[in-house]
Amino acid sequence: MRGDGDGWAKSEDGSRQWGRFGAAGLLLRAPAPGGGSAVLLQHRAQWSHQGGTWALPGGARDSHESTTRAAVREAEEEAGIAGSALRVRAERVTAQAGSGWTYTTVIADAETTLPTVPNGESTELRWVPEADVENLPLHPGFEASWPSLRAVPVRLLLDTANVLGSRPNGWWRDRVGATGELLAELARTLPRTFELPDGGFGWLPRIEAVLEGQARVVAEVGDRVPVHVATGSGDDTLASLAGAEPFADQAVERVRSLLAGDEQQLTAVVTADRGLRDRLPETVVRLSPSTVLGWLD
């Protein structure tokens, strides 16, 4: 059914943009089969505007729609992707015009590279490894916005005791049980795209949790939340894992096995501990516990 948003918005300079009430597109990201992440791209039909280029599924927003709803609807229509199969993480205005027209990119994740069903607006739909996107002939608008949308692979280290202590939920009565519950909750939020402090995006397939004290007996929660058991101070282990201090041989092999096949470009540590933060290399991103706890809401 044709929506009331179909049509051109005109600016005073004579330029036109598709979508009377603006437009939106869906950047859907999922784990790539060979490691890393992949995004779903649409090869636009030749008859369409900028036909023959690659872009995101998207289109005009109707007057009654939010930008998120419009982007999800367009993905359903153009790629056969059900809204229930994805999790929206963020949205960002990536283009605007003097008329007030905007294009909003809605960022979402899927558990896996979902099957697609193209409609007449596409000659092909393809899950493209994130590193290969820029090698395709891209729609000019998407090409301009892609550097701000691309996700950097992140290796995230969790100061588990510090994060647990920031939750006023009585964790101290059963530290072992509360730790296991926290790790299980975090595992359910992965994999995910998340916003970095500098305004960019990170891709997070797993969280590495450092355990100390009574919590050392907590078991791993599958591949998504592997654990490092600190033989001494948890801060010492986190500093070593983050590259501030030399690894023990066993720790080196552990990290190599975790990172096999991944092009890790950024390390981040989740902690509010000022002493630990000061020990970390300048290249390591410091994240507050509220960053990951906010994913549990």
C-alpha positions as CSV (number, residue, x, y, z in Angstrom):
1,M,0.0,0.0,0.0
2,R,1.3,3.4,-1.0
3,G,2.0,5.6,2.1
4,D,1.4,9.3,2.5
5,G,5.1,9.9,2.7
6,D,5.8,9.0,-0.9
7,G,6.7,12.1,-2.8
8,W,9.5,14.6,-3.1
9,A,10.5,17.2,-0.5
10,K,11.7,20.4,-2.2
11,S,14.3,22.8,-0.8
12,E,14.6,26.5,-1.6
13,D,17.7,25.8,-3.7
14,G,15.7,23.6,-6.0
15,S,17.1,20.3,-4.8
16,R,14.7,17.4,-4.1
17,Q,14.8,14.6,-1.6
18,W,12.6,11.5,-1.6
19,G,10.1,11.4,1.3
20,R,7.6,14.1,2.1
21,F,8.2,13.6,5.8
22,G,11.8,12.5,5.6
23,A,13.2,9.1,5.0
24,A,14.9,6.3,7.0
25,G,17.0,3.2,6.3
26,L,18.0,0.2,8.3
27,L,21.7,-0.7,8.9
28,L,21.4,-4.3,10.0
29,R,24.5,-6.0,11.3
30,A,25.1,-9.6,12.2
31,P,28.1,-11.9,12.9
32,A,29.8,-12.9,9.7
33,P,30.3,-16.6,9.1
34,G,34.1,-16.3,9.0
35,G,34.3,-13.9,12.0
36,G,33.8,-10.2,12.4
37,S,30.6,-8.6,11.3
38,A,28.5,-8.3,8.1
39,V,25.9,-5.7,7.1
40,L,22.9,-6.2,4.8
41,L,23.1,-4.2,1.6
42,Q,20.6,-3.7,-1.3
43,H,21.8,-3.5,-4.9
44,R,19.3,-1.0,-6.2
45,A,17.3,-1.8,-9.3
46,Q,18.5,0.1,-12.4
47,W,15.1,2.0,-12.8
48,S,15.4,3.4,-9.2
49,H,17.1,6.6,-8.2
50,Q,20.9,6.0,-8.3
51,G,20.1,2.6,-9.7
52,G,23.0,0.1,-9.8
53,T,24.5,1.3,-6.6
54,W,24.6,-0.4,-3.2
55,A,22.8,1.0,-0.2
56,L,20.7,0.2,2.8
57,P,17.0,-1.0,2.6
58,G,15.0,2.2,3.2
59,G,12.6,4.7,1.9
60,A,10.1,7.4,2.7
61,R,8.7,7.9,6.2
62,D,4.9,8.2,6.5
63,S,3.4,11.0,8.6
64,H,2.3,8.7,11.4
65,E,5.6,6.8,11.7
66,S,8.6,7.1,13.9
67,T,12.0,6.8,12.1
68,T,12.5,3.4,13.6
69,R,9.2,2.1,12.5
70,A,9.8,3.4,9.0
71,A,13.2,1.8,8.7
72,V,11.9,-1.6,10.0
73,R,8.9,-1.5,7.7
74,E,11.1,-0.8,4.7
75,A,13.4,-3.7,5.6
76,E,10.3,-5.9,5.8
77,E,9.1,-4.7,2.4
78,E,12.4,-4.7,0.5
79,A,14.3,-7.6,2.1
80,G,11.7,-9.8,3.8
81,I,13.3,-9.2,7.2
82,A,10.7,-9.5,10.1
83,G,11.0,-6.8,12.7
84,S,10.9,-9.5,15.4
85,A,14.2,-10.9,14.1
86,L,16.2,-7.8,14.9
87,R,17.1,-5.6,17.8
88,V,17.4,-1.9,17.3
89,R,20.5,-0.4,19.0
90,A,20.6,3.3,17.9
91,E,19.6,5.8,15.3
92,R,21.4,8.7,13.7
93,V,20.5,11.5,11.3
94,T,22.9,11.0,8.4
95,A,21.6,13.5,5.9
96,Q,19.5,16.7,5.9
97,A,18.3,19.4,3.6
98,G,17.2,23.0,3.9
99,S,13.6,22.1,3.6
100,G,13.9,20.3,7.0
101,W,14.0,16.9,5.3
102,T,16.2,14.3,7.1
103,Y,17.4,10.8,6.4
104,T,17.8,8.7,9.6
105,T,19.8,5.6,9.7
106,V,18.5,3.1,12.2
107,I,21.2,0.6,13.5
108,A,20.1,-2.9,14.5
109,D,21.5,-6.3,15.0
110,A,20.5,-9.8,14.2
111,E,21.7,-13.1,15.8
112,T,22.8,-14.4,12.4
113,T,22.8,-13.4,8.7
114,L,19.1,-13.8,8.1
115,P,17.7,-15.1,4.8
116,T,16.3,-12.4,2.6
117,V,13.5,-12.0,-0.1
118,P,14.1,-9.1,-2.5
119,N,11.2,-7.1,-4.0
120,G,11.2,-5.2,-7.3
121,E,13.4,-2.4,-5.9
122,S,16.4,-4.7,-5.6
123,T,18.5,-6.7,-8.1
124,E,20.2,-8.4,-5.2
125,L,20.4,-8.4,-1.4
126,R,23.7,-9.4,0.1
127,W,25.4,-9.7,3.5
128,V,28.7,-8.0,3.0
129,P,31.6,-8.3,5.4
130,E,32.0,-4.9,7.0
131,A,35.6,-4.4,5.8
132,D,34.4,-5.0,2.2
133,V,31.6,-2.4,2.1
134,E,33.7,0.4,0.8
135,N,34.9,-1.6,-2.1
136,L,31.4,-1.7,-3.7
137,P,29.9,1.1,-5.9
138,L,27.9,2.8,-3.1
139,H,25.0,5.1,-3.3
140,P,26.5,8.6,-2.9
141,G,24.4,9.3,0.3
142,F,25.4,6.0,1.9
143,E,29.0,6.4,0.8
144,A,29.2,9.8,2.6
145,S,27.7,8.4,5.8
146,W,29.4,5.0,5.9
147,P,32.6,6.2,7.8
148,S,30.4,7.4,10.7
149,L,28.3,4.2,10.7
150,R,31.0,1.5,10.3
151,A,31.6,-0.4,13.6
152,V,35.1,-1.0,14.9
153,P,35.7,-4.5,16.3
154,V,36.0,-4.2,20.1
155,R,37.6,-6.5,22.7
156,L,35.8,-5.7,25.9
157,L,37.3,-6.6,29.3
158,L,34.9,-6.6,32.3
159,D,36.0,-5.6,35.8
160,T,33.3,-8.0,37.1
161,A,33.6,-7.2,40.8
162,N,33.4,-3.5,40.2
163,V,30.4,-3.7,37.9
164,L,28.6,-6.1,40.3
165,G,29.3,-3.7,43.1
166,S,27.6,-0.8,41.3
167,R,24.3,-2.6,41.3
168,P,22.4,-2.0,44.6
169,N,20.5,-5.3,44.4
170,G,21.9,-7.2,47.4
171,W,24.7,-9.0,45.4
172,W,26.8,-9.3,48.6
173,R,24.5,-11.8,50.1
174,D,25.4,-14.3,47.3
175,R,28.4,-13.0,45.4
176,V,28.8,-16.2,43.4
177,G,25.1,-16.4,42.4
178,A,24.9,-12.7,41.6
179,T,28.1,-12.9,39.5
180,G,26.7,-15.9,37.5
181,E,23.4,-14.0,37.0
182,L,25.2,-10.9,35.8
183,L,27.2,-12.8,33.2
184,A,24.2,-14.7,32.0
185,E,22.3,-11.4,31.6
186,L,25.1,-9.8,29.6
187,A,25.4,-12.9,27.4
188,R,21.8,-12.4,26.3
189,T,22.6,-8.9,25.0
190,L,25.3,-10.2,22.6
191,P,26.3,-9.9,19.9
192,R,25.7,-6.2,19.6
193,T,26.5,-2.8,18.1
194,F,27.1,-0.1,20.7
195,E,28.0,3.5,20.8
196,L,31.6,4.5,21.7
197,P,32.4,7.6,23.8
198,D,33.8,9.3,20.7
199,G,30.5,9.0,18.9
200,G,31.5,6.1,16.7
201,F,30.2,2.5,16.9
202,G,31.8,-0.7,18.2
203,W,31.0,-4.3,17.3
204,L,31.0,-6.6,20.3
205,P,30.7,-10.4,19.8
206,R,31.8,-11.3,23.3
207,I,32.7,-9.9,26.7
208,E,35.7,-11.2,28.6
209,A,35.0,-11.3,32.4
210,V,37.7,-11.2,35.0
211,L,36.8,-13.1,38.2
212,E,38.4,-12.8,41.6
213,G,37.8,-13.8,45.1
214,Q,34.7,-16.0,45.8
215,A,33.5,-15.5,42.2
216,R,36.4,-17.5,40.8
217,V,34.2,-20.6,40.9
218,V,31.7,-19.1,38.5
219,A,31.6,-21.0,35.2
220,E,31.7,-19.5,31.7
221,V,28.4,-18.6,30.1
222,G,29.2,-20.1,26.7
223,D,31.4,-18.5,24.1
224,R,29.9,-15.1,24.5
225,V,31.2,-14.4,28.0
226,P,34.5,-16.3,28.5
227,V,36.1,-15.8,31.9
228,H,39.7,-15.1,33.1
229,V,40.2,-16.3,36.7
230,A,42.6,-14.0,38.5
231,T,45.2,-15.9,40.6
232,G,45.8,-12.7,42.5
233,S,44.4,-9.3,42.1
234,G,41.7,-8.8,39.5
235,D,43.1,-5.4,38.7
236,D,46.5,-6.9,37.9
237,T,44.9,-9.4,35.6
238,L,42.8,-6.7,33.8
239,A,45.9,-4.5,33.4
240,S,47.8,-7.4,31.9
241,L,45.0,-8.3,29.5
242,A,44.7,-4.7,28.4
243,G,48.4,-4.7,27.5
244,A,49.6,-2.5,30.4
245,E,51.9,-5.3,31.8
246,P,53.4,-8.5,30.4
247,F,51.3,-11.7,30.2
248,A,52.1,-14.9,31.9
249,D,52.6,-17.6,29.2
250,Q,49.3,-19.3,30.0
251,A,47.4,-16.0,29.7
252,V,49.0,-15.3,26.3
253,E,47.7,-18.6,24.9
254,R,44.3,-17.9,26.4
255,V,44.0,-14.5,24.7
256,R,45.3,-15.9,21.4
257,S,42.6,-18.6,21.4
258,L,39.9,-16.0,22.1
259,L,41.0,-13.7,19.4
260,A,41.7,-16.2,16.6
261,G,40.1,-15.1,13.4
262,D,39.2,-11.6,14.7
263,E,40.7,-8.4,13.5
264,Q,40.6,-6.7,16.9
265,Q,41.2,-3.0,16.5
266,L,40.1,-1.6,19.9
267,T,40.4,-2.7,23.5
268,A,37.9,-1.4,26.1
269,V,37.8,-1.9,29.9
270,V,34.6,-1.6,31.9
271,T,35.4,-0.2,35.4
272,A,34.9,2.7,37.6
273,D,38.1,2.0,39.6
274,R,40.3,5.0,39.2
275,G,43.4,3.2,40.2
276,L,42.9,0.6,37.5
277,R,41.9,3.2,34.9
278,D,45.2,5.0,35.6
279,R,47.2,1.9,34.9
280,L,45.7,1.3,31.4
281,P,47.4,2.3,28.2
282,E,46.2,5.5,26.6
283,T,44.9,3.6,23.6
284,V,42.4,1.6,25.8
285,V,38.9,3.0,26.0
286,R,37.5,3.4,29.5
287,L,33.8,2.6,29.9
288,S,31.7,3.1,33.0
289,P,29.7,0.2,34.5
290,S,26.5,2.0,33.5
291,T,27.4,1.4,29.9
292,V,26.9,-2.3,30.1
293,L,24.3,-2.2,32.8
294,G,22.2,0.0,30.6
295,W,22.0,-2.9,28.1
296,L,20.1,-5.0,30.7
297,D,17.1,-2.6,30.9
